[in-house]
């Protein structure tokens, strides 16, 4: 993609991924001609402007707005070529206690993004999803599943317009807000770490990997794909050992809405999933892309019947030693100076 001739807007742009995306795009040899941060928190925007100032980066724009407000979205989308939709209410317990608020942002907000993008002629929209949207067991996951379905279906009613929609789905991002690593580091002082279940596994992706995957997906998307990265798994007990090897483990039991293992491609979705070198693409089942032709264009293979991409059935695992190296931790879990 020729970024120097592209205007980009990030909804929820003041979040962890928005910061990382912004730094990455501004650091390109030919950065975007305009980069718009769209979010509803003026304090976070003010703080972000201290890092990415208009003086140092004249292509930056900061736009106060909510994805629930379609007229405001349409005003922000004017002249934009690419939208990265990262805005969401994603705290699982908060969504359970405030279900309509999650629905308004995650579902109705997604619908507003789709309609606004079509109305203003945005060329590409990529929406960030979550593993919790695969066979959801909590409201947050259910709202993100609805959002995914809306973005995929959006390609079916663009008519003659050139707007295309795709989705990226990945699990917990290491280093993002709410990550378990800062929590474990904080709890080290007590000598004990709470873990919900010693069998628990999770996929592992860093913020930078998430950014690169999102931008690569933007570059290759045709419209309607749900892109899933092929990434390693980790055992939560191994992460605890890497961060705080001296601590005792307290097993506190699985919390409401929590899964023992992450699933990013359920078995029922694998029938329309193709495998490429570094990622999977779930193709729309009801309309849109022809699977056979898509595989030929991308040198892809159809996933085997019964395939399920789950963190406990992965063939790529991160050891305690690799975790320490990636987190720059010594054998005692102490941060190593750069």
C-alpha positions in Angstrom: 0.0 0.0 0.0 1.2 3.5 -0.9 0.9 5.1 2.6 2.2 8.5 1.5 -0.9 8.9 -0.7 -3.3 7.6 2.0 -5.4 9.1 4.7 -5.9 6.8 7.7 -8.4 7.1 10.6 -8.2 4.9 13.7 -11.3 4.6 15.9 -10.4 4.1 19.5 -7.0 5.5 18.5 -5.9 6.5 22.1 -5.8 2.8 23.2 -2.7 0.6 23.4 -3.0 -0.6 19.8 -3.8 2.9 18.6 -0.6 4.3 20.1 1.5 1.5 18.6 -0.2 1.8 15.2 0.4 5.6 15.2 4.1 5.2 16.1 4.5 2.5 13.4 2.8 4.5 10.7 4.6 7.7 11.5 7.9 5.8 11.5 7.5 4.6 7.9 9.8 6.0 5.3 6.7 7.4 3.6 4.1 7.8 6.3 0.4 8.5 5.6 -0.4 12.0 4.3 -3.0 12.3 7.1 -3.5 10.2 10.3 -6.7 10.8 12.3 -7.2 9.7 15.9 -10.9 9.3 16.6 -11.9 8.7 20.2 -14.2 10.1 22.9 -11.7 10.8 25.7 -10.3 14.3 25.5 -7.7 13.6 28.3 -6.3 10.6 26.5 -6.1 12.7 23.3 -4.3 15.5 25.1 -1.8 13.0 26.5 -1.3 11.4 23.1 -0.6 14.8 21.6 2.3 15.2 23.9 3.9 12.1 22.3 2.7 12.7 18.7 2.4 16.5 18.4 1.1 18.4 15.5 4.4 20.4 15.5 6.5 17.2 14.9 3.9 15.4 12.9 1.8 17.9 10.9 -0.3 15.1 9.3 -1.8 14.2 12.7 -5.4 15.1 13.5 -7.3 14.5 16.7 -11.0 14.1 16.5 -13.3 13.9 19.6 -16.2 11.6 18.8 -18.1 8.4 19.7 -18.8 5.5 17.3 -22.4 5.7 18.6 -22.7 9.1 16.8 -23.0 8.4 13.1 -23.2 12.1 11.9 -19.9 12.7 13.8 -18.4 9.6 12.2 -19.3 10.8 8.8 -17.8 14.2 9.4 -14.6 12.5 10.5 -14.5 10.1 7.6 -14.6 12.8 4.9 -11.5 12.4 2.8 -10.3 9.2 4.6 -9.1 6.2 2.5 -8.5 3.6 5.2 -10.3 3.1 8.6 -8.9 0.8 11.3 -11.8 0.2 13.7 -10.4 -0.4 17.2 -13.0 1.2 19.3 -14.9 -1.2 21.7 -16.1 -1.8 25.2 -14.1 -4.9 26.0 -14.1 -5.4 29.8 -15.9 -8.6 30.3 -17.5 -8.0 33.7 -18.4 -4.4 32.8 -20.2 -5.7 29.7 -22.2 -8.2 31.7 -23.4 -5.6 34.2 -24.0 -2.9 31.5 -25.2 -5.0 28.5 -26.9 -2.3 26.5 -23.8 -0.1 26.7 -21.7 -2.8 25.2 -24.4 -3.4 22.5 -24.5 0.3 21.7 -20.8 0.6 21.2 -19.8 -2.8 19.9 -22.8 -3.6 17.6 -24.5 -0.3 16.8 -21.2 1.4 16.7 -20.0 -1.1 14.1 -23.1 -0.5 12.1 -22.4 3.2 12.2 -18.8 2.7 11.0 -20.0 0.6 8.1 -22.7 3.0 7.0 -20.4 6.0 7.4 -17.6 4.4 5.4 -19.9 3.6 2.5 -21.5 7.0 2.6 -18.2 8.9 2.5 -16.3 6.6 0.0 -13.7 5.0 2.4 -11.9 2.4 0.4 -10.9 -0.1 3.0 -12.1 -0.8 6.6 -10.5 -3.4 8.8 -12.1 -4.1 12.2 -10.3 -5.5 15.2 -12.0 -8.6 16.7 -11.1 -11.0 19.5 -10.9 -14.7 20.2 -13.9 -14.2 22.5 -16.0 -13.8 19.4 -15.4 -17.4 18.5 -18.2 -19.5 20.1 -18.8 -16.8 22.7 -19.7 -17.5 26.3 -19.9 -13.9 27.5 -21.7 -10.8 26.3 -18.5 -9.0 25.1 -17.7 -12.0 22.9 -21.3 -12.1 21.6 -21.2 -8.4 20.7 -18.0 -8.8 18.9 -19.4 -11.8 17.0 -22.2 -9.7 15.9 -19.8 -7.0 14.9 -17.7 -9.4 12.8 -20.9 -10.6 11.0 -21.8 -7.0 10.3 -18.4 -6.1 8.8 -18.4 -9.3 6.6 -21.9 -8.6 5.4 -21.1 -5.0 4.7 -19.4 -6.1 1.5 -22.8 -7.4 0.3 -24.6 -4.1 0.3 -22.0 -1.6 -0.8 -23.5 -1.7 -4.3 -21.4 -0.1 -7.0 -19.2 1.6 -4.4 -15.6 0.4 -3.8 -15.7 0.2 0.0 -14.5 -3.2 1.3 -14.6 -4.6 4.8 -12.5 -7.3 6.6 -11.7 -8.3 10.1 -8.6 -9.3 12.1 -9.0 -11.7 15.0 -6.4 -12.4 17.6 -6.2 -13.2 21.3 -4.7 -11.4 24.3 -2.1 -8.8 23.4 1.0 -8.8 25.6 1.6 -5.3 26.9 -1.9 -3.9 26.2 -4.0 -2.4 28.9 -5.3 -5.1 31.2 -2.4 -7.5 30.4 -1.7 -10.1 33.0 2.0 -9.3 33.0 1.9 -6.0 34.9 -0.6 -7.7 37.3 1.9 -10.6 38.0 4.7 -8.1 38.4 2.7 -6.2 40.9 1.7 -9.3 42.9 5.3 -10.5 43.1 5.7 -8.5 46.3 3.1 -10.6 48.0 4.9 -13.8 47.3 1.7 -15.3 45.8 0.2 -15.3 42.3 -3.5 -16.0 41.7 -4.2 -18.2 38.7 -7.7 -19.3 37.7 -6.7 -22.8 36.5 -3.3 -24.5 36.1 -4.4 -26.0 32.8 -5.1 -22.7 31.2 -3.5 -21.8 27.9 -3.4 -18.6 25.8 -2.2 -17.5 22.4 0.7 -15.1 22.5 1.0 -11.9 20.4 2.9 -8.7 21.1 1.6 -5.3 20.3 4.1 -4.8 17.5 3.1 -8.2 16.0 -0.6 -7.2 16.2 0.2 -3.9 14.4 2.1 -5.6 11.6 -0.6 -8.2 11.2 -3.3 -5.6 11.0 -1.4 -3.5 8.4 -0.5 -6.6 6.4 -4.1 -7.7 6.4 -5.1 -4.2 5.2 -2.7 -4.6 2.3 -4.0 -8.0 1.1 -7.7 -7.9 2.0 -10.2 -8.4 -0.8 -13.3 -7.9 1.5 -15.1 -10.4 3.7 -12.1 -12.2 5.2 -11.6 -12.7 8.9 -7.8 -12.9 9.2 -6.3 -15.0 12.1 -2.5 -15.0 12.7 -0.6 -18.2 13.2 1.0 -17.5 16.6 2.4 -19.6 19.4 0.6 -20.7 22.6 1.8 -20.4 26.2 0.8 -22.0 29.5 -0.2 -19.4 32.1 1.8 -21.4 34.6 4.9 -20.9 32.4 4.2 -17.2 32.3 4.0 -17.1 36.1 7.3 -19.0 36.3 9.0 -16.6 33.9 7.8 -13.5 35.7 7.9 -14.6 39.4 9.6 -17.9 39.8 9.8 -17.5 43.6 6.0 -17.1 44.1 3.5 -19.6 45.3 0.5 -20.2 43.0 -3.1 -19.8 44.3 -5.7 -21.5 42.1 -8.8 -19.4 42.4 -11.0 -21.0 39.8 -12.3 -19.9 36.4 -14.1 -16.6 36.5 -17.6 -16.1 34.9 -17.3 -15.7 31.1 -13.7 -17.0 31.0 -12.6 -20.0 28.9 -9.9 -22.6 29.8 -8.4 -22.3 26.3 -8.6 -19.6 23.6 -10.3 -20.6 20.4 -9.8 -18.4 17.3 -11.3 -20.7 14.7 -14.0 -23.1 15.9 -14.5 -26.4 14.1 -17.7 -25.2 12.4 -15.9 -22.2 10.9 -13.0 -24.2 9.6 -15.0 -25.5 6.7 -14.5 -22.2 5.0 -11.0 -21.5 6.3 -7.9 -21.4 4.2 -4.3 -21.7 5.5 -1.5 -19.5 4.2 2.1 -19.2 5.3 1.7 -17.0 8.4 -2.1 -16.8 8.9 -5.5 -18.2 8.3 -8.4 -16.5 6.5 -12.0 -17.4 7.3 -13.9 -16.7 4.1 -17.6 -15.6 4.0 -19.8 -18.7 3.8 -22.9 -17.2 2.3 -21.7 -14.8 -0.4 -18.7 -13.0 -1.7 -15.3 -14.7 -2.2 -15.0 -17.9 -4.2 -12.9 -20.2 -2.0 -11.3 -22.1 -4.9 -10.3 -19.0 -6.8 -9.2 -17.3 -3.5 -6.9 -20.2 -2.8 -5.4 -20.0 -6.3 -4.7 -16.3 -6.0 -3.1 -16.6 -2.6 -1.4 -20.0 -2.9 -3.6 -21.2 0.0 -4.8 -24.6 1.2 -8.2 -25.5 2.6 -8.1 -26.5 6.2 -8.9 -30.1 7.0 -12.4 -31.2 8.0 -12.7 -30.9 11.8 -9.8 -28.5 12.2 -10.0 -26.2 15.3 -7.5 -23.5 16.0 -7.3 -23.6 19.8 -4.5 -22.5 22.2 -4.3 -26.0 23.7 -4.1 -27.8 20.3 -1.4 -25.6 18.8 1.8 -27.0 17.4 3.9 -24.0 18.4 4.6 -23.3 22.1 6.7 -20.7 24.0 8.9 -22.0 26.7 9.7 -20.3 30.0 13.2 -19.4 28.6 11.6 -17.8 25.5 9.1 -15.9 27.6 11.9 -14.5 29.7 13.9 -13.5 26.6 10.9 -11.8 25.0 10.0 -9.9 28.2 13.7 -9.1 28.8 13.5 -10.8 32.2 16.3 -12.6 34.0 16.0 -16.0 35.6 14.7 -14.5 38.7 12.0 -12.6 36.8 13.8 -9.3 37.2 13.8 -6.8 34.3 17.0 -6.7 32.4 18.2 -3.2 31.5 18.4 -2.4 27.8 
